[in-house]
Amino acid sequence: MAAHHSLLALQDALDGRLDAADRTALDAHLATCEACRRQSQALRWTRLRLAGASAGVDVPPTLDGELRRLLETASAPPVITPPPPPQPATKSWWSRLRG
Amino acid sequence: MVDPSSPFATDVDAAFDALRPVAPALYRTARRMTRRADDAAAVVRDAVISSRTWLLARPPAAELNGRLHGALWLALERYWQREGRGERESGPEGPDDLLAQALDGDETDFERLLMSRLDASPELDIALRHLGERERFLVLLVDVENLTYEEAAVALHTDLEVVQGLLLTARARVFHALADFARRTSGVHPRA
């Protein structure tokens, strides 16, 4: 029997990242190797389960509006705040003590 | 929706049109990486704020998924810092050991395991909690939100080989956790 394929090779096949020749060789091996076939099925099963996970989280309906406001805030012209009027000089307590 | 190529489209319109299709994926990922819905929304806002200038410059569509999820990852790191904790790593077992443990048993039990109904989200959420943050983020990006390996590599600021290895370990760990749960709830006992 041909040598077992690495888990990385099984994952590459699962994710469509093997070239045609490697894919053909792997498929031929999986047809005869129970251990590799079980590992491949385990990875495939896991990916299928994970693919359904997006349905488990509700996106808040306010998200679009919030993100739009963030973008609008960034593009708004800067608000120039005038500097505060100069304050009258105040004497320090030491100066007041000296008179 | 404003046609981004129109000369009348503002930069904000174009940026929002680019962000809008990705926003739900950003939120779903953030929700599974944080403790509360408010935290997830705050992390997504943080990611968008840090990406504003880039978005307003009308970036290529091919870069959106990777760069925005990359901003999300950095926002998550800041969130964990504020929470007073560092990035958590997974256990030391490699994917070969994890799958070997989970698959230990005869063919019949394995087939029953594959047929077991584990569609409920809570079990999956529990399994995801067995992962360290980096593994969880990666599996959410690739397996839940369908980002490519290349986009995930950009998002995690790493290279393809790291993505391949981390993803394999993450998937093996999820399988191990789900298989364990299935055995306990369906009476499958693959261990001799």
Interface residues (C-beta under 8 A of the other chain):
Chain A: L7 L8 Q11 D12 D15 R17 E34 R38 Q39 Q41 A42 L43 W45 T46 R47 R49 L50 A51 G52 A53 S54 A55 G56 V57 V59 P60 L63 D64 E66 L67 R68 L70 L71 E72 A74 S75
Chain B: T10 D11 V12 A15 F16 L19 R20 A23 P24 A25 Y27 R28 R31 R32 A37 A41 V44 R45 V48 I49 R52 T53 L55 L56 P95 D96 L99 A102 L103 E107 F110 L114 L118 D119 S121 L124 D125 L128 V139 L140 D143 V144 E145 Y149 Q164 G165 L167 L168 R171 A172 V174 F175 L178 A179
